[in-house]
Amino acid sequence: MTLVLPGIQCIIESMESKTYYVYIMANKRNGTLYIGVTSDLIQRVYQHKHKTFKGFTAKYDVDKLVFYRETGDIQAAIQYEKELKHYKREWKINLIEEMNPTWRDLSEDF
């Protein structure tokens, strides 16, 4: 017999259907890059654009979303973020240009 408490199943289903994003922000084409992971890409981009956090992206005016990839697995997202951070800059630029050859701010689509 399986005991299901009210509300617990909704929490489990919500956790299972969550989407995570690994993203790259830039200040301009071939400029300063920032790599991050989030479960709310729209909110996170808003935070970068409005310099909510006084840190690296605010200091270097990194506010253009130039690449993102989504997954339903938080562990995969974290691992991919770590891998991207260790790749050489040239590889990151190639990755961006495969998805976004003009370095357009993809957040304009939101």
N, C-alpha and C positions, 0 to 999 in steps of 0.2 A: 504494500500500500504506500502510495506517495502522498505526502502531505504538502499542499501548496498554500502558503499563507497569502491572504489578499495583498495585492500590490507587489509582491516579490516577483511574480512571473513577468509583470510589466517592466520592472527594473532589469531583469535578466534579458528580456527581449530587446529593450532599449540599448543595453550594453552591446549586444550582439549585432545590432544594425547600425551602429555608429560609424561614421566615416571620418578618417584621419587624413591629413594633408601634409606632405613634405613640400616645402615651397622655397623658392629663391626670389629675393628682392634685390633690386639694384638701384643705384642713383642715376645711372645713365648707361647707354650702350658701352659695353666693355669697361664699365666703371667698377665701383666698390660693390661687392656681393655679400649677401647675408643669407644663410640657410637656416630654416627653422621647421618645426613640426607643430601642428595644431589640430584641434577637432572642430574649430570654427574659423574657417579661412576668411570669411567676410569680416568678422569682428577683428581678427588679428591684423588684416591689412588696414582696416580703419585705425587701429592702434598705431601702426607704423606711420601712416600718413599724417596722423594728428600728434605724433611724437608723445604719446601717452606715457611712455617709459623713457626716462632720460638715460640713454645708453648708446651703444654702438650705432644703431640705425638712426637715432636722432642726431648724433654728433656728425655723421657723414651724410645726412639727408637721403638715406636709403628708403625710398617710399614707392617704388614701382614693382609690381608683381610681374616677374618675367617668366616664371616657370612654376608649375605645380604638378604633383602627381597624387592621386588619391588611392586609399586602401581601406579596407574594413578591419585591418589587423594593426593594433597599436604597436605591437612588438616589431612588426615588419616596417612600420613607419619610422620608428626610432632607429632601427638598424640601417635603413636606407639613408636617413639623415646623417648618421655617423659616417657611413661610407662616402657620401657626397662631400662631407667636410674634409675628408682625407685625400680626395682626388685632386689632381693638379688643376690649376686654374684653366688651362687650355681645354681640358676635358669638360669642365663645367660650362665653359663658353659654348663648346660644341653641343652639349646637351640642351642648353637654352635655345640655341639657334635651330636645332632640329624641330623643336616645338613652336618657337616664336622667332623666326628669322629677322624680323624688324625690331625686336626688343620692345614691342608694344606693351603698354601697361594692361595686363590681362584683367585687372580689377575693373576696368571700364565696362566689362561684360556683366558685372553683377548688378 
